[in-house]
Amino acid sequence: MPVDERAVTEALSRLADQARPVDPQSVAARALQGRVRMRRPRWGLALAAAACVVAAIGVVATRTRPELFRPAPAVSPSVLATARPTATVTRPVPTASATRGMPDAYVPDIKGLPRNTVAQYALVEDCMPKGGPVHNMDADQVLKQYGTVKDYRWLVEVKDKVGVTRLVGSVKGFVLCTPAVRLVSYPEEPHFTYWGGKPPGRPVLRGKISVDVYDTQMQSMINPGRDRDPLFAVVAGRVAPGAVRVEVEFADGKRMTAGVRNGFYIGRTRVHSGDDGFFRLPTIRRVTAYDSGGAALGRVENITSQDRLQGAIDEND
């Protein structure tokens, strides 16, 4: 039906003259009360009101600039078919910081090292917060000659009621990591050690078992108790693929079972100071690897801590 433009314009003018000033505070209060009463917004009313406003604006615009409302030229269906946009799907590359909650995501493999999930690689990042191993006399000096975080993978770890110590390795060597416990303890610094104790270092094992490190890791407490900071004797190394258990027997008769994973093992046990206040690591009588049937695969005997300390002899080169 034809629109009486003059009548519409006069009606809008009368509505504007009859409008009363609005109190912003009262309007906000009523809107808040209405939001509490109605869990679902009345979209139908809102759309109807918006349609009325658009219609009124269209009438005024038609009177002032009718050329804006001229019909568009017809377009051939073949042109529409060729001009139709196509969707392009891109897949982001997983990163440890962005995909910690994706257990099936993996970081790039390193030949000779176990495959790591994103969550496992995140443990490597936590181990070396400065980006790589650090100097044993200057924790702010990163030793990039031993690689950066991206060159390392999580290998194996051992846990107890106090905390955890991890073995993190590269194709050259490894780092022992005893991370902080939130509000309880401080982390140990990540110091590099070559596989086999000397350069160039390779993770390939010759034999059935090797002891690559026998040293200490300290759980430095924020508020140490009467027995001071817990100190642990840590034994770690490489083992034949068929090994499922590694037993460590010390000269003083104590025994320790190490955790084994993908050809690597690590174990730790609490040590205490003597009457003179000094810590002394006992000699290891033997370290034995066993298969799933309980048969011994290989054994290393008579190891002292001085033989397998962590650290690199060329650290200052």
Buried (B, 14 or more C-beta within 10 A) or exposed (E): EEEEEEEBBEEEEEEEEEEEEEEEEEEEEEEEEEEEEEEEEEEEEEEEEEEEEEEBEEBEEEEEEEEEEEEEEEEEEEEEEEEEEEEEEEEEEBEBEEBBEEEEBBBEEBEEBBEBBBBBBBBBBBBBEBEBBBBBEEEEEBBEEBBBBBBBBBBBBBEEEBBBBBBBBBBBBBBBBBBBBEEEBBBBBBBBBBBBBEBEBBBEBEEBBBBBBBBBBBBBBEEEEEEEEBBBBBBBBBBBEBBBBBBBBBEEEEEBEBBBBEBBBBBBBEBEEEEEEEEEBBBBBBBBBBBEEEEBBBBBEEBEBEEBBBEBEEBEE
